Amino acid sequence: MSANENSIKYSLALNRITSLGPQTYKLLINHFKDSPSVFRASGQDLDKLNINKNIQQKILNPEWDSIQTDLEWLTLEKNFIVTLESDQYPTLLKAIDNPPPVLYIHGNPECIHSIQLAIVGSRTPSATGKENAFRFAQSLAQSAITITSGLAYGIDGAAHSGALHVGGSTIAVMGSGLDRVYPGNHKALAHQIAESGALVSEFPINTPPVAENFPRRNRIISGLSTGCLVVEAALKSGSLITAHHALEQGREVFALPGSIHNPLAKGCHRLIKDGAKLVETSADIIEELGNLLGAQKINASTDDPVDVEPALAADHKLVLDQMGYDRASIDMLVSRTPYNAEEISSMLLILELDGKIKSDRGGYYVRIPQQLN
Protein backbone atom coordinates (compact mmCIF):
# COMPACT_ATOMS: atom_id res chain seq x y z
CA MET A 1 0.00 0.00 0.00
CA SER A 2 1.43 3.42 -1.00
CA ALA A 3 1.80 6.29 1.48
CA ASN A 4 -1.17 8.05 -0.14
CA GLU A 5 -3.34 4.92 0.05
CA ASN A 6 -2.32 4.43 3.68
CA SER A 7 -3.31 8.04 4.48
CA ILE A 8 -6.67 7.52 2.73
CA LYS A 9 -7.27 4.41 4.83
CA TYR A 10 -6.90 6.39 8.06
CA SER A 11 -8.98 9.28 6.74
CA LEU A 12 -11.79 6.90 5.81
CA ALA A 13 -11.68 5.28 9.25
CA LEU A 14 -11.91 8.68 10.88
CA ASN A 15 -14.72 9.74 8.54
CA ARG A 16 -16.68 6.55 9.37
CA ILE A 17 -16.95 7.50 13.05
CA THR A 18 -20.63 8.49 13.06
CA SER A 19 -20.49 11.01 15.93
CA LEU A 20 -17.41 12.77 14.55
CA GLY A 21 -18.44 15.81 12.48
CA PRO A 22 -16.46 17.90 9.99
CA GLN A 23 -15.39 20.50 12.55
CA THR A 24 -13.98 17.90 14.96
CA TYR A 25 -12.24 16.18 12.05
CA LYS A 26 -10.69 19.51 11.03
CA LEU A 27 -9.60 20.14 14.65
CA LEU A 28 -7.88 16.74 14.82
CA ILE A 29 -6.10 17.18 11.47
CA ASN A 30 -4.97 20.72 12.30
CA HIS A 31 -3.57 19.52 15.63
CA PHE A 32 -2.00 16.19 14.62
CA LYS A 33 -1.14 17.28 11.01
CA ASP A 34 -2.52 14.13 9.30
CA SER A 35 -4.98 11.28 9.84
CA PRO A 36 -2.41 8.51 10.57
CA SER A 37 -1.05 10.65 13.43
CA VAL A 38 -4.56 10.94 14.91
CA PHE A 39 -4.67 7.16 15.35
CA ARG A 40 -1.24 7.20 17.01
CA ALA A 41 -2.51 9.64 19.65
CA SER A 42 -3.10 8.55 23.23
CA GLY A 43 -6.24 9.07 25.27
CA GLN A 44 -4.39 11.80 27.14
CA ASP A 45 -3.59 13.57 23.87
CA LEU A 46 -7.24 13.44 22.86
CA ASP A 47 -8.38 14.62 26.30
CA LYS A 48 -6.37 17.79 25.84
CA LEU A 49 -8.53 18.60 22.81
CA ASN A 50 -11.75 17.82 24.74
CA ILE A 51 -12.63 15.04 22.32
CA ASN A 52 -15.79 13.15 23.27
CA LYS A 53 -15.05 9.87 25.11
CA ASN A 54 -17.10 7.82 22.64
CA ILE A 55 -15.10 9.27 19.73
CA GLN A 56 -11.88 8.61 21.64
CA GLN A 57 -12.77 4.92 21.97
CA LYS A 58 -13.42 4.71 18.22
CA ILE A 59 -10.03 6.29 17.49
CA LEU A 60 -8.18 4.10 19.98
CA ASN A 61 -9.94 0.96 18.70
CA PRO A 62 -10.48 1.49 14.93
CA GLU A 63 -13.09 -0.60 13.10
CA TRP A 64 -11.07 -1.32 9.97
CA ASP A 65 -13.74 -3.58 8.50
CA SER A 66 -16.04 -0.57 8.13
CA ILE A 67 -13.90 0.97 5.37
CA GLN A 68 -13.56 -2.10 3.15
CA THR A 69 -16.56 -1.09 1.02
CA ASP A 70 -14.99 2.33 0.36
CA LEU A 71 -11.61 0.81 -0.50
CA GLU A 72 -13.20 -1.69 -2.90
CA TRP A 73 -15.13 1.13 -4.58
CA LEU A 74 -11.86 3.06 -4.96
CA THR A 75 -10.36 0.27 -7.07
CA LEU A 76 -13.01 0.72 -9.78
CA GLU A 77 -12.45 2.82 -12.89
CA LYS A 78 -12.87 6.62 -12.61
CA ASN A 79 -13.33 6.48 -8.82
CA PHE A 80 -11.23 8.75 -6.61
CA ILE A 81 -11.03 9.82 -2.98
CA VAL A 82 -9.58 13.18 -1.92
CA THR A 83 -9.05 13.88 1.78
CA LEU A 84 -8.86 17.16 3.66
CA GLU A 85 -5.11 16.83 4.24
CA SER A 86 -4.41 16.13 0.56
CA ASP A 87 -2.87 18.73 -1.76
CA GLN A 88 -5.61 17.77 -4.24
CA TYR A 89 -8.37 19.07 -1.97
CA PRO A 90 -10.16 22.09 -3.55
CA THR A 91 -8.78 25.34 -2.10
CA LEU A 92 -12.11 27.18 -1.94
CA LEU A 93 -13.86 24.30 -0.23
CA LYS A 94 -11.06 23.83 2.31
CA ALA A 95 -11.51 27.46 3.40
CA ILE A 96 -15.11 27.05 4.65
CA ASP A 97 -15.81 26.54 8.36
CA ASN A 98 -16.86 22.89 8.05
CA PRO A 99 -15.27 21.34 4.95
CA PRO A 100 -16.15 17.70 4.30
CA PRO A 101 -13.31 15.47 5.57
CA VAL A 102 -13.49 13.19 2.53
CA LEU A 103 -14.65 13.75 -1.04
CA TYR A 104 -15.69 10.72 -3.08
CA ILE A 105 -15.40 11.54 -6.79
CA HIS A 106 -16.58 9.63 -9.84
CA GLY A 107 -15.49 11.03 -13.20
CA ASN A 108 -12.83 13.66 -13.83
CA PRO A 109 -11.18 14.71 -10.54
CA GLU A 110 -9.49 17.73 -12.13
CA CYS A 111 -12.77 19.58 -12.68
CA ILE A 112 -13.21 20.19 -8.93
CA HIS A 113 -10.37 22.73 -9.25
CA SER A 114 -12.02 24.64 -12.11
CA ILE A 115 -13.84 27.97 -11.90
CA GLN A 116 -17.36 27.00 -10.85
CA LEU A 117 -20.76 28.63 -10.57
CA ALA A 118 -23.53 26.97 -8.56
CA ILE A 119 -26.96 27.04 -10.19
CA VAL A 120 -29.82 26.02 -7.89
CA GLY A 121 -33.56 26.45 -7.63
CA SER A 122 -36.94 24.80 -7.35
CA ARG A 123 -37.50 21.08 -7.90
CA THR A 124 -40.87 21.98 -9.48
CA PRO A 125 -40.06 25.06 -11.57
CA SER A 126 -42.19 26.78 -14.15
CA ALA A 127 -41.41 26.09 -17.79
CA THR A 128 -39.76 29.53 -17.97
CA GLY A 129 -37.60 28.82 -14.92
CA LYS A 130 -36.42 25.53 -16.33
CA GLU A 131 -35.66 27.15 -19.67
CA ASN A 132 -33.71 29.96 -17.99
CA ALA A 133 -31.62 27.49 -15.98
CA PHE A 134 -30.78 25.56 -19.15
CA ARG A 135 -29.89 28.68 -21.15
CA PHE A 136 -27.79 30.34 -18.43
CA ALA A 137 -25.88 27.10 -17.81
CA GLN A 138 -25.37 26.70 -21.55
CA SER A 139 -24.00 30.22 -21.97
CA LEU A 140 -21.79 30.10 -18.86
CA ALA A 141 -20.38 26.70 -19.82
CA GLN A 142 -19.41 28.16 -23.18
CA SER A 143 -17.40 30.70 -21.20
CA ALA A 144 -15.34 27.90 -19.59
CA ILE A 145 -17.22 28.02 -16.29
CA THR A 146 -18.07 24.67 -14.68
CA ILE A 147 -21.72 24.42 -13.61
CA THR A 148 -22.18 22.90 -10.15
CA SER A 149 -25.54 21.75 -8.83
CA GLY A 150 -27.27 18.94 -6.95
CA LEU A 151 -28.72 16.54 -9.58
CA ALA A 152 -32.26 17.12 -8.26
CA TYR A 153 -35.34 17.42 -10.46
CA GLY A 154 -36.18 20.82 -11.89
CA ILE A 155 -33.59 23.61 -11.94
CA ASP A 156 -30.65 21.34 -10.99
CA GLY A 157 -31.30 18.91 -13.82
CA ALA A 158 -31.86 21.73 -16.33
CA ALA A 159 -28.57 23.39 -15.31
CA HIS A 160 -26.57 20.16 -15.71
CA SER A 161 -28.24 19.51 -19.07
CA GLY A 162 -27.55 23.03 -20.33
CA ALA A 163 -23.83 22.67 -19.65
CA LEU A 164 -23.70 19.22 -21.26
CA HIS A 165 -25.59 20.47 -24.33
CA VAL A 166 -22.61 22.61 -25.35
CA GLY A 167 -19.95 20.12 -24.29
CA GLY A 168 -19.22 21.99 -21.08
CA SER A 169 -18.19 20.70 -17.67
CA THR A 170 -20.65 20.18 -14.82
CA ILE A 171 -20.43 18.76 -11.30
CA ALA A 172 -23.26 17.06 -9.38
CA VAL A 173 -22.91 17.10 -5.59
CA MET A 174 -24.99 14.24 -4.23
CA GLY A 175 -26.76 13.51 -0.97
CA SER A 176 -25.96 9.80 -0.97
CA GLY A 177 -23.05 7.46 -1.53
CA LEU A 178 -21.81 7.45 -5.12
CA ASP A 179 -22.82 3.81 -5.56
CA ARG A 180 -26.41 4.98 -6.00
CA VAL A 181 -28.05 7.81 -7.95
CA TYR A 182 -30.93 9.83 -6.57
CA PRO A 183 -33.37 10.56 -8.07
CA GLY A 184 -33.33 7.29 -9.98
CA ASN A 185 -34.67 8.90 -13.16
CA HIS A 186 -31.42 10.89 -13.38
CA LYS A 187 -29.16 7.85 -13.79
CA ALA A 188 -28.58 8.59 -17.48
CA LEU A 189 -27.90 12.27 -16.67
CA ALA A 190 -25.43 11.25 -13.94
CA HIS A 191 -23.59 9.01 -16.41
CA GLN A 192 -23.31 11.91 -18.89
CA ILE A 193 -22.04 14.25 -16.17
CA ALA A 194 -19.27 11.79 -15.20
CA GLU A 195 -18.03 11.60 -18.80
CA SER A 196 -16.50 15.09 -18.70
CA GLY A 197 -17.31 16.38 -15.22
CA ALA A 198 -17.80 14.63 -11.91
CA LEU A 199 -20.20 13.23 -9.35
CA VAL A 200 -19.09 14.28 -5.86
CA SER A 201 -20.21 13.25 -2.38
CA GLU A 202 -18.97 13.47 1.20
CA PHE A 203 -21.03 10.41 2.15
CA PRO A 204 -19.44 6.95 2.36
CA ILE A 205 -20.38 4.23 -0.11
CA ASN A 206 -23.75 2.58 0.70
CA THR A 207 -25.12 5.76 2.31
CA PRO A 208 -28.81 6.04 1.33
CA PRO A 209 -30.32 9.35 0.09
CA VAL A 210 -32.03 10.28 3.38
CA ALA A 211 -33.66 13.71 3.73
CA GLU A 212 -31.17 15.19 6.20
CA ASN A 213 -28.26 14.63 3.77
CA PHE A 214 -29.47 17.18 1.22
CA PRO A 215 -29.34 20.42 3.27
CA ARG A 216 -25.91 19.26 4.46
CA ARG A 217 -24.56 18.74 0.95
CA ASN A 218 -25.67 22.26 -0.06
CA ARG A 219 -22.65 23.81 1.70
CA ILE A 220 -20.45 21.79 -0.68
CA ILE A 221 -22.28 23.06 -3.77
CA SER A 222 -21.64 26.66 -2.70
CA GLY A 223 -18.23 25.90 -1.16
CA LEU A 224 -16.82 24.58 -4.43
CA SER A 225 -18.14 27.57 -6.35
CA THR A 226 -17.08 31.17 -6.81
CA GLY A 227 -20.71 32.29 -6.90
CA CYS A 228 -24.26 30.97 -6.70
CA LEU A 229 -27.14 31.70 -9.08
CA VAL A 230 -30.69 31.09 -7.82
CA VAL A 231 -33.09 30.74 -10.75
CA GLU A 232 -36.48 30.09 -9.13
CA ALA A 233 -37.17 29.55 -5.44
CA ALA A 234 -40.16 29.80 -3.14
CA LEU A 235 -39.67 31.52 0.20
CA LYS A 236 -39.07 28.17 1.95
CA SER A 237 -37.09 26.56 -0.87
CA GLY A 238 -34.09 24.39 0.01
CA SER A 239 -32.11 26.29 -2.62
CA LEU A 240 -32.16 29.32 -0.32
CA ILE A 241 -30.10 27.22 2.11
CA THR A 242 -27.42 27.00 -0.58
CA ALA A 243 -27.63 30.75 -1.13
CA HIS A 244 -27.26 31.42 2.60
CA HIS A 245 -24.26 29.07 2.76
CA ALA A 246 -22.77 31.00 -0.16
CA LEU A 247 -23.20 34.30 1.68
CA GLU A 248 -21.64 32.88 4.86
CA GLN A 249 -18.72 31.55 2.79
CA GLY A 250 -18.12 34.95 1.20
CA ARG A 251 -19.37 33.94 -2.24
CA GLU A 252 -21.28 36.20 -4.61
CA VAL A 253 -25.02 35.43 -4.81
CA PHE A 254 -26.99 36.12 -7.99
CA ALA A 255 -30.74 35.85 -8.47
CA LEU A 256 -33.06 35.95 -11.46
CA PRO A 257 -36.13 38.14 -10.97
CA GLY A 258 -39.55 36.85 -11.97
CA SER A 259 -43.19 37.77 -12.09
CA ILE A 260 -44.63 39.29 -8.90
CA HIS A 261 -47.47 36.78 -9.31
CA ASN A 262 -45.18 33.74 -9.37
CA PRO A 263 -44.67 32.20 -5.89
CA LEU A 264 -41.49 30.60 -7.21
CA ALA A 265 -40.00 34.06 -7.75
CA LYS A 266 -40.51 35.25 -4.17
CA GLY A 267 -37.38 33.57 -2.84
CA CYS A 268 -35.29 35.25 -5.55
CA HIS A 269 -36.92 38.60 -4.83
CA ARG A 270 -36.15 38.22 -1.13
CA LEU A 271 -32.50 37.47 -1.95
CA ILE A 272 -32.33 40.58 -4.16
CA LYS A 273 -33.82 42.70 -1.37
CA ASP A 274 -31.16 41.26 0.95
CA GLY A 275 -28.32 42.21 -1.40
CA ALA A 276 -28.06 39.47 -4.02
CA LYS A 277 -27.14 40.77 -7.47
CA LEU A 278 -30.06 40.87 -9.90
CA VAL A 279 -29.01 39.33 -13.21
CA GLU A 280 -30.67 39.31 -16.62
CA THR A 281 -27.94 37.77 -18.78
CA SER A 282 -24.89 35.58 -18.24
CA ALA A 283 -22.74 38.63 -19.03
CA ASP A 284 -23.83 40.11 -15.69
CA ILE A 285 -22.41 37.05 -13.92
CA ILE A 286 -19.25 36.79 -16.01
CA GLU A 287 -18.43 40.45 -15.36
CA GLU A 288 -18.81 39.98 -11.60
CA LEU A 289 -16.84 36.73 -11.51
CA GLY A 290 -14.10 38.33 -13.58
CA ASN A 291 -13.82 41.11 -11.01
CA LEU A 292 -13.69 38.59 -8.16
CA LEU A 293 -11.14 36.31 -9.80
CA GLY A 294 -8.82 39.08 -10.91
CA ALA A 295 -6.04 37.56 -13.00
CA GLN A 296 -7.94 34.38 -13.86
CA LYS A 297 -9.35 34.64 -17.36
CA ILE A 298 -12.99 33.95 -18.17
CA ASN A 299 -13.88 33.95 -21.84
CA ALA A 300 -17.25 35.63 -22.27
CA SER A 301 -19.73 34.09 -24.68
CA THR A 302 -22.20 36.10 -26.71
CA ASP A 303 -24.89 33.41 -26.49
CA ASP A 304 -27.14 35.04 -23.91
CA PRO A 305 -30.85 34.35 -23.46
CA VAL A 306 -32.01 37.58 -25.08
CA ASP A 307 -35.50 38.11 -26.41
CA VAL A 308 -35.86 38.03 -30.19
CA GLU A 309 -39.19 37.55 -31.96
CA PRO A 310 -39.17 36.58 -35.66
CA ALA A 311 -41.98 37.92 -37.83
CA LEU A 312 -45.37 36.47 -36.89
CA ALA A 313 -48.86 36.65 -38.32
CA ALA A 314 -50.66 39.64 -36.81
CA ASP A 315 -53.14 37.57 -34.81
CA HIS A 316 -50.43 35.31 -33.39
CA LYS A 317 -48.29 38.33 -32.49
CA LEU A 318 -51.22 39.89 -30.67
CA VAL A 319 -51.77 36.75 -28.60
CA LEU A 320 -48.05 36.55 -27.80
CA ASP A 321 -47.95 40.24 -26.85
CA GLN A 322 -51.01 39.87 -24.61
CA MET A 323 -49.45 36.85 -22.93
CA GLY A 324 -46.51 38.99 -21.86
CA TYR A 325 -43.95 37.20 -19.70
CA ASP A 326 -46.27 35.89 -16.99
CA ARG A 327 -48.23 32.65 -17.07
CA ALA A 328 -51.48 33.02 -18.98
CA SER A 329 -54.53 30.79 -19.44
CA ILE A 330 -56.86 30.56 -22.42
CA ASP A 331 -59.57 32.41 -20.46
CA MET A 332 -57.15 35.25 -19.68
CA LEU A 333 -56.20 35.57 -23.36
CA VAL A 334 -59.85 35.51 -24.44
CA SER A 335 -60.47 38.47 -22.12
CA ARG A 336 -57.49 40.37 -23.52
CA THR A 337 -58.03 39.76 -27.27
CA PRO A 338 -60.94 39.78 -29.77
CA TYR A 339 -60.68 36.00 -30.23
CA ASN A 340 -62.80 33.19 -28.78
CA ALA A 341 -61.49 30.17 -26.86
CA GLU A 342 -61.36 27.91 -29.94
CA GLU A 343 -59.34 30.47 -31.90
CA ILE A 344 -57.00 31.05 -28.98
CA SER A 345 -56.46 27.30 -28.53
CA SER A 346 -55.56 26.93 -32.21
CA MET A 347 -53.08 29.81 -32.10
CA LEU A 348 -51.49 28.56 -28.88
CA LEU A 349 -50.94 25.16 -30.48
CA ILE A 350 -49.17 26.78 -33.44
CA LEU A 351 -47.08 29.01 -31.17
CA GLU A 352 -46.09 25.98 -29.11
CA LEU A 353 -45.10 24.01 -32.21
CA ASP A 354 -43.04 27.01 -33.35
CA GLY A 355 -41.18 27.02 -30.03
CA LYS A 356 -42.52 30.41 -28.93
CA ILE A 357 -44.42 29.18 -25.86
CA LYS A 358 -44.68 26.15 -23.57
CA SER A 359 -47.63 24.67 -21.73
CA ASP A 360 -47.29 24.91 -17.96
CA ARG A 361 -49.04 23.37 -14.98
CA GLY A 362 -52.73 24.08 -14.38
CA GLY A 363 -53.68 24.85 -17.97
CA TYR A 364 -51.35 27.85 -18.27
CA TYR A 365 -48.91 28.82 -21.00
CA VAL A 366 -45.62 30.70 -20.77
CA ARG A 367 -43.47 32.48 -23.30
CA ILE A 368 -40.03 31.06 -24.16
CA PRO A 369 -37.19 33.61 -24.42
CA GLN A 370 -35.64 33.28 -27.86
CA GLN A 371 -31.86 33.04 -28.23
CA LEU A 372 -29.53 34.66 -30.74
CA ASN A 373 -27.19 32.21 -32.46
C-alpha positions in Angstrom: 0.0 0.0 0.0 1.4 3.4 -1.0 1.8 6.3 1.5 -1.2 8.0 -0.1 -3.3 4.9 0.0 -2.3 4.4 3.7 -3.3 8.0 4.5 -6.7 7.5 2.7 -7.3 4.4 4.8 -6.9 6.4 8.1 -9.0 9.3 6.7 -11.8 6.9 5.8 -11.7 5.3 9.2 -11.9 8.7 10.9 -14.7 9.7 8.5 -16.7 6.6 9.4 -17.0 7.5 13.1 -20.6 8.5 13.1 -20.5 11.0 15.9 -17.4 12.8 14.6 -18.4 15.8 12.5 -16.5 17.9 10.0 -15.4 20.5 12.6 -14.0 17.9 15.0 -12.2 16.2 12.0 -10.7 19.5 11.0 -9.6 20.1 14.6 -7.9 16.7 14.8 -6.1 17.2 11.5 -5.0 20.7 12.3 -3.6 19.5 15.6 -2.0 16.2 14.6 -1.1 17.3 11.0 -2.5 14.1 9.3 -5.0 11.3 9.8 -2.4 8.5 10.6 -1.1 10.7 13.4 -4.6 10.9 14.9 -4.7 7.2 15.3 -1.2 7.2 17.0 -2.5 9.6 19.7 -3.1 8.6 23.2 -6.2 9.1 25.3 -4.4 11.8 27.1 -3.6 13.6 23.9 -7.2 13.4 22.9 -8.4 14.6 26.3 -6.4 17.8 25.8 -8.5 18.6 22.8 -11.8 17.8 24.7 -12.6 15.0 22.3 -15.8 13.2 23.3 -15.1 9.9 25.1 -17.1 7.8 22.6 -15.1 9.3 19.7 -11.9 8.6 21.6 -12.8 4.9 22.0 -13.4 4.7 18.2 -10.0 6.3 17.5 -8.2 4.1 20.0 -9.9 1.0 18.7 -10.5 1.5 14.9 -13.1 -0.6 13.1 -11.1 -1.3 10.0 -13.7 -3.6 8.5 -16.0 -0.6 8.1 -13.9 1.0 5.4 -13.6 -2.1 3.1 -16.6 -1.1 1.0 -15.0 2.3 0.4 -11.6 0.8 -0.5 -13.2 -1.7 -2.9 -15.1 1.1 -4.6 -11.9 3.1 -5.0 -10.4 0.3 -7.1 -13.0 0.7 -9.8 -12.4 2.8 -12.9 -12.9 6.6 -12.6 -13.3 6.5 -8.8 -11.2 8.7 -6.6 -11.0 9.8 -3.0 -9.6 13.2 -1.9 -9.1 13.9 1.8 -8.9 17.2 3.7 -5.1 16.8 4.2 -4.4 16.1 0.6 -2.9 18.7 -1.8 -5.6 17.8 -4.2 -8.4 19.1 -2.0 -10.2 22.1 -3.5 -8.8 25.3 -2.1 -12.1 27.2 -1.9 -13.9 24.3 -0.2 -11.1 23.8 2.3 -11.5 27.5 3.4 -15.1 27.1 4.7 -15.8 26.5 8.4 -16.9 22.9 8.1 -15.3 21.3 4.9 -16.2 17.7 4.3 -13.3 15.5 5.6 -13.5 13.2 2.5 -14.6 13.8 -1.0 -15.7 10.7 -3.1 -15.4 11.5 -6.8 -16.6 9.6 -9.8 -15.5 11.0 -13.2 -12.8 13.7 -13.8 -11.2 14.7 -10.5 -9.5 17.7 -12.1 -12.8 19.6 -12.7 -13.2 20.2 -8.9 -10.4 22.7 -9.2 -12.0 24.6 -12.1 -13.8 28.0 -11.9 -17.4 27.0 -10.8 -20.8 28.6 -10.6 -23.5 27.0 -8.6 -27.0 27.0 -10.2 -29.8 26.0 -7.9 -33.6 26.5 -7.6 -36.9 24.8 -7.3 -37.5 21.1 -7.9 -40.9 22.0 -9.5 -40.1 25.1 -11.6 -42.2 26.8 -14.2 -41.4 26.1 -17.8 -39.8 29.5 -18.0 -37.6 28.8 -14.9 -36.4 25.5 -16.3 -35.7 27.2 -19.7 -33.7 30.0 -18.0 -31.6 27.5 -16.0 -30.8 25.6 -19.2 -29.9 28.7 -21.1 -27.8 30.3 -18.4 -25.9 27.1 -17.8 -25.4 26.7 -21.6 -24.0 30.2 -22.0 -21.8 30.1 -18.9 -20.4 26.7 -19.8 -19.4 28.2 -23.2 -17.4 30.7 -21.2 -15.3 27.9 -19.6 -17.2 28.0 -16.3 -18.1 24.7 -14.7 -21.7 24.4 -13.6 -22.2 22.9 -10.1 -25.5 21.7 -8.8 -27.3 18.9 -6.9 -28.7 16.5 -9.6 -32.3 17.1 -8.3 -35.3 17.4 -10.5 -36.2 20.8 -11.9 -33.6 23.6 -11.9 -30.7 21.3 -11.0 -31.3 18.9 -13.8 -31.9 21.7 -16.3 -28.6 23.4 -15.3 -26.6 20.2 -15.7 -28.2 19.5 -19.1 -27.5 23.0 -20.3 -23.8 22.7 -19.7 -23.7 19.2 -21.3 -25.6 20.5 -24.3 -22.6 22.6 -25.4 -19.9 20.1 -24.3 -19.2 22.0 -21.1 -18.2 20.7 -17.7 -20.7 20.2 -14.8 -20.4 18.8 -11.3 -23.3 17.1 -9.4 -22.9 17.1 -5.6 -25.0 14.2 -4.2 -26.8 13.5 -1.0 -26.0 9.8 -1.0 -23.1 7.5 -1.5 -21.8 7.5 -5.1 -22.8 3.8 -5.6 -26.4 5.0 -6.0 -28.0 7.8 -7.9 -30.9 9.8 -6.6 -33.4 10.6 -8.1 -33.3 7.3 -10.0 -34.7 8.9 -13.2 -31.4 10.9 -13.4 -29.2 7.9 -13.8 -28.6 8.6 -17.5 -27.9 12.3 -16.7 -25.4 11.3 -13.9 -23.6 9.0 -16.4 -23.3 11.9 -18.9 -22.0 14.2 -16.2 -19.3 11.8 -15.2 -18.0 11.6 -18.8 -16.5 15.1 -18.7 -17.3 16.4 -15.2 -17.8 14.6 -11.9 -20.2 13.2 -9.4 -19.1 14.3 -5.9 -20.2 13.3 -2.4 -19.0 13.5 1.2 -21.0 10.4 2.1 -19.4 7.0 2.4 -20.4 4.2 -0.1 -23.7 2.6 0.7 -25.1 5.8 2.3 -28.8 6.0 1.3 -30.3 9.4 0.1 -32.0 10.3 3.4 -33.7 13.7 3.7 -31.2 15.2 6.2 -28.3 14.6 3.8 -29.5 17.2 1.2 -29.3 20.4 3.3 -25.9 19.3 4.5 -24.6 18.7 1.0 -25.7 22.3 -0.1 -22.7 23.8 1.7 -20.4 21.8 -0.7 -22.3 23.1 -3.8 -21.6 26.7 -2.7 -18.2 25.9 -1.2 -16.8 24.6 -4.4 -18.1 27.6 -6.4 -17.1 31.2 -6.8 -20.7 32.3 -6.9 -24.3 31.0 -6.7 -27.1 31.7 -9.1 -30.7 31.1 -7.8 -33.1 30.7 -10.7 -36.5 30.1 -9.1 -37.2 29.5 -5.4 -40.2 29.8 -3.1 -39.7 31.5 0.2 -39.1 28.2 1.9 -37.1 26.6 -0.9 -34.1 24.4 0.0 -32.1 26.3 -2.6 -32.2 29.3 -0.3 -30.1 27.2 2.1 -27.4 27.0 -0.6 -27.6 30.8 -1.1 -27.3 31.4 2.6 -24.3 29.1 2.8 -22.8 31.0 -0.2 -23.2 34.3 1.7 -21.6 32.9 4.9 -18.7 31.6 2.8 -18.1 35.0 1.2 -19.4 33.9 -2.2 -21.3 36.2 -4.6 -25.0 35.4 -4.8 -27.0 36.1 -8.0 -30.7 35.9 -8.5 -33.1 36.0 -11.5 -36.1 38.1 -11.0 -39.6 36.8 -12.0 -43.2 37.8 -12.1 -44.6 39.3 -8.9 -47.5 36.8 -9.3 -45.2 33.7 -9.4 -44.7 32.2 -5.9 -41.5 30.6 -7.2 -40.0 34.1 -7.7 -40.5 35.2 -4.2 -37.4 33.6 -2.8 -35.3 35.3 -5.5 -36.9 38.6 -4.8 -36.1 38.2 -1.1 -32.5 37.5 -2.0 -32.3 40.6 -4.2 -33.8 42.7 -1.4 -31.2 41.3 1.0 -28.3 42.2 -1.4 -28.1 39.5 -4.0 -27.1 40.8 -7.5 -30.1 40.9 -9.9 -29.0 39.3 -13.2 -30.7 39.3 -16.6 -27.9 37.8 -18.8 -24.9 35.6 -18.2 -22.7 38.6 -19.0 -23.8 40.1 -15.7 -22.4 37.1 -13.9 -19.2 36.8 -16.0 -18.4 40.4 -15.4 -18.8 40.0 -11.6 -16.8 36.7 -11.5 -14.1 38.3 -13.6 -13.8 41.1 -11.0 -13.7 38.6 -8.2 -11.1 36.3 -9.8 -8.8 39.1 -10.9 -6.0 37.6 -13.0 -7.9 34.4 -13.9 -9.4 34.6 -17.4 -13.0 34.0 -18.2 -13.9 34.0 -21.8 -17.2 35.6 -22.3 -19.7 34.1 -24.7 -22.2 36.1 -26.7 -24.9 33.4 -26.5 -27.1 35.0 -23.9 -30.9 34.4 -23.5 -32.0 37.6 -25.1 -35.5 38.1 -26.4 -35.9 38.0 -30.2 -39.2 37.5 -32.0 -39.2 36.6 -35.7 -42.0 37.9 -37.8 -45.4 36.5 -36.9 -48.9 36.6 -38.3 -50.7 39.6 -36.8 -53.1 37.6 -34.8 -50.4 35.3 -33.4 -48.3 38.3 -32.5 -51.2 39.9 -30.7 -51.8 36.7 -28.6 -48.1 36.5 -27.8 -47.9 40.2 -26.8 -51.0 39.9 -24.6 -49.5 36.8 -22.9 -46.5 39.0 -21.9 -44.0 37.2 -19.7 -46.3 35.9 -17.0 -48.2 32.6 -17.1 -51.5 33.0 -19.0 -54.5 30.8 -19.4 -56.9 30.6 -22.4 -59.6 32.4 -20.5 -57.2 35.2 -19.7 -56.2 35.6 -23.4 -59.8 35.5 -24.4 -60.5 38.5 -22.1 -57.5 40.4 -23.5 -58.0 39.8 -27.3 -60.9 39.8 -29.8 -60.7 36.0 -30.2 -62.8 33.2 -28.8 -61.5 30.2 -26.9 -61.4 27.9 -29.9 -59.3 30.5 -31.9 -57.0 31.1 -29.0 -56.5 27.3 -28.5 -55.6 26.9 -32.2 -53.1 29.8 -32.1 -51.5 28.6 -28.9 -50.9 25.2 -30.5 -49.2 26.8 -33.4 -47.1 29.0 -31.2 -46.1 26.0 -29.1 -45.1 24.0 -32.2 -43.0 27.0 -33.3 -41.2 27.0 -30.0 -42.5 30.4 -28.9 -44.4 29.2 -25.9 -44.7 26.2 -23.6 -47.6 24.7 -21.7 -47.3 24.9 -18.0 -49.0 23.4 -15.0 -52.7 24.1 -14.4 -53.7 24.9 -18.0 -51.4 27.8 -18.3 -48.9 28.8 -21.0 -45.6 30.7 -20.8 -43.5 32.5 -23.3 -40.0 31.1 -24.2 -37.2 33.6 -24.4 -35.6 33.3 -27.9 -31.9 33.0 -28.2 -29.5 34.7 -30.7 -27.2 32.2 -32.5 
